[in-house]
Amino acid sequence: MASTLEKSSSITSYDVARAAGVSIGTVSRVLSNQPNVDQQLRSRVLKAIDDLGYIHVPKKRRAVPKIEIPNSLTKGGEFNPSNNLIKNVTLCVPVRKTPALQTAYFYQMLNAAQAECAKRKIALMYSVVEDGPGAVPPVKEAIQGGNADAILLINFGAHELIQAVHDWGVPCVMIDPRQYPKVPMDVITNDAQDATLLAMEHLIGLGHRDIAFINGPVRYGMQHRQYGYEISLKAAGIPIRPELMTRNELSNEGGEIAMRELLERDVKFSAIFCANNYIAFGVKRVLEEAGLRVPEDISIVGIGDLEPSEVYNWPLTSVTDYNERKGRIGIRYLLERAAHPDDLPLRISLPVDLIVRSSTLPYKES
């Protein structure tokens, strides 16, 4: 039989978060005894810790050298292009089924990065390459040809490319990686779990209990959406029903396929949480084909910055993830990395907000 110590060492803070029905951030704040935690949530976390026998061992903090921020990064500071360590940036986006730069997700970041580079007299080029080993030669060519003093990788997961860029010693920032890099590299993203908690809290607050979930392909960010979905249901005392969950590609077509699959299962639901806005657009189309109205019959929430009312004439309630900020901050941290190449890698999680539009309504018994 395993000893108590052996049992407790296998319990993690993620297990505590699930048991308490809160986010991992809340558990972290309770463990560090921070004051900005609701007393009821604190009590739930402490009870879960006691029930699970979790033992918190604080990590020893490494001494972090003071970072001197270059004038180019300081708000209001004088910028001198002659002191700039980066003259050329290559922004890489991956080949997807949909042409990459035709999607708002990539365009918003490209547009913001371009504006930031223009302010700093930096030339910006973009390159659409495969998310795999085939990306290594063109990126290497851009560096050797003098077209890239730094690389901005958006939504990549290929270890071969990430490892190669790291080995070349070129300043690099990853935005929304499909998996966290195994090498020291700066990362800018959002907390997908917190985004999901916002969406689910909204639907549950409207009285919905039968909430379907259409997730994206299995990878890092999608798994954290799954955690958030399950944590929200558990916190509200709602059973987790596998028949209400499915996944597909993060596209209109993926949403259509997933929605038809849910309808074929003939399961009851009054709301749907979609892993991104594109899935939500496909979901709406199939629901309307089936004679169901949004939001009168089914409420829908998505995630993403794309303003649906401008493109699809449909005001979708969604969690905004501020993609334009990612583009701007990505350029700024490339400059910071160039100035301080030996500093510890940064993990930057930008905040998210729920934008309530007219795709959701309070639950009504049919």
N, C-alpha and C positions, 0 to 999 in steps of 0.2 A: 504494500500500500504506500502511495506517495506521501511524503511528509507535508505538513502545512506550508513549510517554506517552499517546497517544490511546487505545490499547487499555486501559491501566491505568485511565484516567479513567472508562471505561464499566463497570468492574468495581466492584461494591458489596460492602458487608459482608454483605448477604444472599446474594450469590453465594458468598462465602467460607463462610458457614454451611452452605449446601447441599452444597458440595464436601467440607467436612469432616464433614458429618453431625452437626452440633451446633446448638444454638439460637443465635439472634442475640445473646442475653445472654452466652453463653460467649465468642463472638467479641469482644464489647465488653470483657469482662473481660481477655481476652488482650491486646487492643490497648492497654488502659490499664495493663497490667503488674500486675494485681491478683494477690495470692498465693493466693486461694481458688479455684484452678482445678486439677483433676486433671492430673498431668504428661502422661498419655497424650492427654488431650483437647487440652492446650496444644500438644503436638507435632503433632497432626492439623491444628489451626488454622494453625500456622506453616507446615506443609507446603503446605496449600491456598493460603495467601497467596503462597508462593513459586511454586507451580505456575501460579497465575492471573496473577501479576505485579501483584497488588493493591498500591496505594500508599495508605497511610493518612495523611490530612492532618488533624491534630487541629483541631477547631473552636475558635475563640476564644470564651471564655466571657464572657458579658455580666455586668457587675456587677449583682448582685441586692440590692436594698435589704433591710435587716433587717426581718423581719416581727414586729410586736408582736402576740402572740396575745391576744385579748380574754379577760377572766376567764371568760366563758361557755364558752370552749373549753379552758381549762386544767384538767387533772385536779386535782380537789381544790380548785379556786378557788371563791371566793364568787360566786354568780350573782345579779345584781340585774336583775330583769325591766325595771325602768324605764330601764336603759341599753341595752336590746336594740334593735338597729336594724331588726329584722324582727318584725312582729307577726302576719303572715299568710303562709302558704306554700300555693301550689297545686301539688299533685303531679299531673303529667299522664302518663297511660298511653295507648298507641295502640290504636285499634280493630283487632282481629284477627279471624280467622275464629272463634276460640274467644273467648267473652266475656272481656275482658282480666283483670278482677279475680277471675275464677273459677279462674285458674291460680295455682299455688303461687308461681311466679316473681314475679309482681307482688304477690301478697298478702304475701309475706315482707317485701318492701321497704316496702310501705305500712304494715304492722304495726310495723316497726322505726322508720320515720320518725315515725309517730304517737307512739310511746313517747318518742322523743327530743324531739319538739315539746312534749309534755305536761310534761316536766321543765323546759323553758325557757319555759313559759307562752306558747307560740306556737300559734295556731290553724292547723290543717291541713285543707285541702279537697282532694278529688281530682276530676279531670276526665278523662273518657274522650273523646278527640278523634281525628280521622283523622290519619294520618301523611302529611300533605300540606298544600297551601295552605289547605284548608278549616279547618285548626286555628287559623289566625291570628285570625279574628274572635272566637271564644269565649275565647281566651287573653287577647286585648287587652281584652275586656269585663271579665274577672276582675280585670285590673290597674287599669283605669279605675274599676271599681266599688269599689275598695278591698279586694277579697278576696285580692289577691296582691301582697305586697311582694317576693316572690322566687318563682322557678319551679324545680321539680325535674322534668326531662324524662327519662323512663325508656324506653330502647329506641327512640328516634326517629332518623329519617334525613332527614326532609324539610328541604331547605335553606331553603325559604321561611319555615318556622316558626323555625328556628334563627337565620336572619338577622334576622327581625323582632324576636325577643326580645333579640338583641344590640343592635339599633338603638334599642330602647326604653330601654336602659341599666339593665334590671332584673337584680339578681343571679340567676344561673342556674347550675345544675350539671347536667351530662348524665351519666346512668348507662347504661352499655352501649350507646352510640350505634351505630346500624346503619352509620354511616360517620362518620369523624372530622370535626368541624366545620371549615369553612373560615374561620371567624372566631374570635377569641380567646375561648375558653370553657373552663371547668373540666370535666374528664372523670374519671369513676371507672369502672374496668372491671377485668377480669382479663386475663392474657396467655393468649389462646386457644391459642397455639402451645405454651407450656409445659404447659398442661392436656392437650393432645394427646400431648406427649412422655411425660407420666406414664402415660397410659392405654396407649400403645403399648409403652412399656418393660415394663409389667406383663404384657401379652399375650406379647410376645417372650420375656420372662424365663420364662414358663410353657412355652416351646418352640413356640409357634404361629408359623408362617411364612406361611401362606395366610390373610391377615387382610383381610376385606372392610371397606370404609369407606362409610358412608352419611352424607353431609354435608347441610347445610342450603342454602337459597337463596344465590345468589352475592351476597356482600356482605363487608364488612370482616372481621368475626370469623370467618366461615366460610372465607375465604381463608387465614387464619392456621392454622386447623385443617388445611387442605390441606398447608401448608408443614410442619407438625409431623409429619403422617403420612408424607410423602415423606422427610423428614430421618431419621425413626426407621428406616424400612426401609433406607435407604442406609447408615446407621451400622451396621446389623446384617448388611449384605451380602445383603439380600433384594431381588430384582427388584421394581420398581414395575410393577404390572399394571393397566392402565386398566380391564380387564374386571371387576375387583373393586371398582371405585368407581362410585358413583352419588350423586344428591342429590335431595331433595324437601323438602316443608314440614316445619317443626319441630313436628310433631304426631303423635299416634298414627296417624292416617290416612296421613300422609306416610311414616311408617315401614312401614306395611303395603304401600303401593304400591311403595316402593323395594325391600322384601324380595321381593315377588313378581317384580319385574323381575330381581333377581339370581338367583332360582331358575330363571326362564325362560332365563337365559343358560347354565345348566347348567355353572357353573364351580365348582371345588373351593375350599372355604374351611373352616377349623376355628374361626374367631373373627370377630367383627364389632365394629368400633368405630363407635359412633353419636354424631352431633354433639350430641345432647342426650338426656335420659332419656325424653322423650315418644316420640321415634323408637324408642328401645329397646323400649318397651312394645308398639308396633305390630309390631316385628320379632319379638318373642317369640311373639305371637299367631299370626302367619303360619307361623313355624317349627313350632309345635306342630300347626297344621292340616296341615302337610306330613309329620307323623310324626317330626319331629326334636326331640330333647330338649335343654333348656338346664339345666345346662351340659355334660351328659354327651357330647352330640354337637357342640354349638356353644357357645363361650364368648362372652359379651357384656359390653361396657363402655360406659357412657354418660357424659354430663357434666351436672351440675345438682345443686341442693340438695334437690330433692323426694325425700323418704324413701319409696321404692317399697314397702317392707314395710307401711307404714301405709295406703297407698292401694290398691295392687294385690296385696297379700299376696305380694310378690316381692322378695327382697333382692338388688337390683342393685348390682354393683360399679360405682362411678362416681367421677368427679372432682368434688369439691364446690367451689363457687365463692363460698360465703359471701354469699348475697344479703342476709341481714339486716344484715350489716356495711355493705353498700353504702347501705342506707336510713339507718342512723344517721350514717355519715360524710357522706352527702350533705347532711343538715341542718346538720351542724357546719361544712362548707365553704361553705354558703350564708351563714352568719354571718360567716365569715372574708372572703368576697368582699364582703359589705356593708360590713365595716369597712375593707377595703383594696381599693377598686374598681380602682385603677390598677396593681396588682401583676401580674406575668406570670401567664398561665393555668397551672393545675396539671394534670398528667397523672398520675393515681394508678392504679397497677396493683396490685391486691390479690393476695395469695398464693393458691395452690390446693393441695389435698391429695387424694390418692387414698384412697378408702374401699373396702377390699376386703371384699366380701360373698360370697354363694355363687352368683353367676352366671358365675363363671370357674373353670376347672380346668386342670391341666397337660395339654398335648397328648398324645393317645394315637393311635398308628397304627391306622387302621381296617382 
